[in-house]
Amino acid sequence: MNILLTTLNAKFVHSSLALRYLRSYAEPYFPDIRLMEYTINDLSDKIAADIYKNKPDVVGFSCYIWNIQETVSVIKHLKKVLPEVKIVLGGPEVTYETRPFMEQHPYVDFVVAGEGEQTFLELLQALAQGRGAEGIQGVVYRDGDMIRENPPRPMLADLNAIPSPYQDRLEELENRIVYFECSRGCPFKCQYCLSSIEDGVRFFEMERVKRDLKRLIDAGVRQIKFVDRTFNIHKQYALEIFQFLIANRKDTTFHFEITADILKPEIVDFLNENAPKGLFQFEIGVQSTNDLTNALVQRRQNFGKLSNTVTKIRQGGKIHQHLDLIAGLPEEDYMSFRKTFNDVYALKPDELQLGFLKMLKGVGVKIRAADHGYVWSEEPPYEIYCNNVLSYEDVLRLKGIEDILERYSNSHKFDVSLPYIMAQEFDTPFDFFEQFADYWEDNCLFKVGHRLKALYEHLHAFLEARKSQQLPVIRELLKLDMVLHERSRQWPGWVQPERDREKVEQIYNLLQDEAWRRTNIPVLANVPAHLIRKNVYIMTLSCNVDLAVNQPEIAQTGQERSTIVVFYDAPHRQAGTGDYFVVADSICQR
């Protein structure tokens, strides 16, 4: 039997863990099973044509909210040109509300609902023997004009019964992000999350996990993303994996979903002392700081402990932290979300993601949607339009804030100027993003594309329109941000030309002296003198950069101090990844 497993990933760099589990589990019985991956950006007729050329008897598709529409388009095409092919779907997007889905899509023959390894194998065995799906737990299938639902399959008691998906064929993962799991399930019952439907947490055996990780690290995969819903639920298990990864690290980086308020202080201390900078990334779901909202969605969260953990990790300077918010949760109105945003922004994460509630199939918030007046899109990803406390106008305004947050904060292209702007000109960070988003909306800026230089110009124009008292200082800080991230050095008209060329030339001359560089800017000590002019950019700013960066709440006159900034743009680095040093009259280093 010619069997093909496939999916449409969101991006080319992604890889499918689900398909590799299905292949490894079925391969002892069907050794010729094949795996082919596409993306949602590929044309559906091209995908269908590629599958057709393989003349499969059975095609299994892995389905999620981000690919279901494109997957359905491929299947429609495929069934017309290969009418005898058996189409099997699996994944969270078809596991719940399966009957109406199959009624809507008559070209789907089977759905594997829930944990799929054993179910998919039994279905393949039945098809190979010329039988139907009768009696196979976890299968919903078409029987003539009828749709029949078999009883659900209990979850595997021992996850180690699933052969490793990463025993061989690692060349498939070259230049890909690899998804990995140490456990299945979640101990929490957050009612907006699919994991709330599953009871208990099951773990893979530690030595198996280490073998697979070592194999992937040695193969040189670029990044491993752990998909465990709460990676740190078992303290000793998590600590042992952290220790193993630190001890066996090469060039691979690792991403984890962490519940910060239960991350033990001793683990944080261990990571701050032992983890190399950049090795680990933590994604931390905060979602809301509204106590009523958290109670309604059954989310247990101690925001005080979470704040302490995030702060301590940030102070350690080793781990990139990505914090998540969800707008539109029950009974969180616009002003409550404003407080949630400000609470979390104050923690200074490396990235703050503002997402919107999605009415996923099977989750509690959808089942009880009428209690809170929810209106949402019937098309994936099922985002809400409004509810009883958050209007559609509120949602649209938050969408604008999300856009500005991505461009100006999460991009890190404004790290010098933005904290000073918010501290000096706005009551809270949310107010800055809200008012700036309104400015973009009023000036139709969301409707067109923008180069990086234009983003600086729009921010300056916005502050100029507000008649900002601190605009002279802000211009200087924006100029420094532009130097750090814009190679062209083509300044907008509001940037003053260099005023102290004599002092700049003096610093260039000092930089020719290796002994001076070693004493004052050690990172430049070994740079050959002839490269100094080529890779170092020196500018003067009429403000106290140290004060603006370290104490942005303190206003400046704009003429307090002439600061020399040395920007080292190493030739092997990408734009915006160099170092900068403040060299004041006293020749100090930062």
HELIX and SHEET records of a PDB file:
HELIX    1   1 LEU A   17  ALA A   26  1                                  10    
HELIX    2   2 SER A   44  LYS A   53  1                                  10    
HELIX    3   3 ILE A   68  VAL A   81  1                                  14    
HELIX    4   4 PRO A   92  THR A   95  1                                   4    
HELIX    5   5 THR A   98  GLN A  104  1                                   7    
HELIX    6   6 GLU A  117  ALA A  128  1                                  12    
HELIX    7   7 LEU A  159  ALA A  161  5                                   3    
HELIX    8   8 LEU A  170  LEU A  173  5                                   4    
HELIX    9   9 LEU A  194  ILE A  197  5                                   4    
HELIX   10  10 MET A  206  ALA A  219  1                                  14    
HELIX   11  11 PHE A  231  ILE A  233  5                                   3    
HELIX   12  12 LYS A  235  ALA A  247  1                                  13    
HELIX   13  13 ALA A  260  ILE A  262  5                                   3    
HELIX   14  14 PRO A  265  ASN A  274  1                                  10    
HELIX   15  15 ASP A  291  LEU A  296  1                                   6    
HELIX   16  16 PHE A  303  GLY A  316  1                                  14    
HELIX   17  17 TYR A  334  TYR A  345  1                                  12    
HELIX   18  18 GLY A  364  ILE A  367  1                                   4    
HELIX   19  19 ALA A  369  HIS A  372  5                                   4    
HELIX   20  20 TYR A  392  ILE A  404  1                                  13    
HELIX   21  21 LEU A  405  ASN A  410  3                                   6    
HELIX   22  22 SER A  417  GLU A  425  1                                   9    
HELIX   23  23 PRO A  429  ASP A  442  1                                  14    
HELIX   24  24 LEU A  445  LYS A  447  5                                   3    
HELIX   25  25 LEU A  452  ALA A  465  1                                  14    
HELIX   26  26 LEU A  471  HIS A  485  1                                  15    
HELIX   27  27 ARG A  501  LEU A  511  1                                  11    
HELIX   28  28 GLU A  514  ASN A  520  1                                   7    
HELIX   29  29 PRO A  522  LEU A  524  5                                   3    
HELIX   30  30 ALA A  529  ASN A  535  1                                   7    
HELIX   31  31 VAL A  545  ASN A  550  1                                   6    
SHEET    1   A 7 ARG A  34  THR A  39  0                                        
SHEET    2   A 7 ILE A   3  ASN A   9  1                                        
SHEET    3   A 7 VAL A  58  SER A  62  1                                        
SHEET    4   A 7 LYS A  86  GLY A  90  1                                        
SHEET    5   A 7 PHE A 110  VAL A 112  1                                        
SHEET    6   A 7 VAL A 139  ASP A 143 -1                                        
SHEET    7   A 7 MET A 146  GLU A 149 -1                                        
SHEET    1   B 6 ILE A 177  PHE A 180  0                                        
SHEET    2   B 6 GLN A 223  PHE A 226  1                                        
SHEET    3   B 6 THR A 253  ILE A 258  1                                        
SHEET    4   B 6 PHE A 280  GLN A 287  1                                        
SHEET    5   B 6 HIS A 320  ALA A 327  1                                        
SHEET    6   B 6 GLU A 351  PHE A 356  1                                        
SHEET    1   C 2 SER A 183  GLY A 185  0                                        
SHEET    2   C 2 VAL A 201  PHE A 203 -1                                        
SHEET    1   D 2 VAL A 375  TRP A 376  0                                        
SHEET    2   D 2 ILE A 384  CYS A 386 -1                                        
SHEET    1   E 3 VAL A 536  LEU A 541  0                                        
SHEET    2   E 3 THR A 563  TYR A 568 -1                                        
SHEET    3   E 3 ASP A 579  VAL A 583 -1                                        
END                                                                             
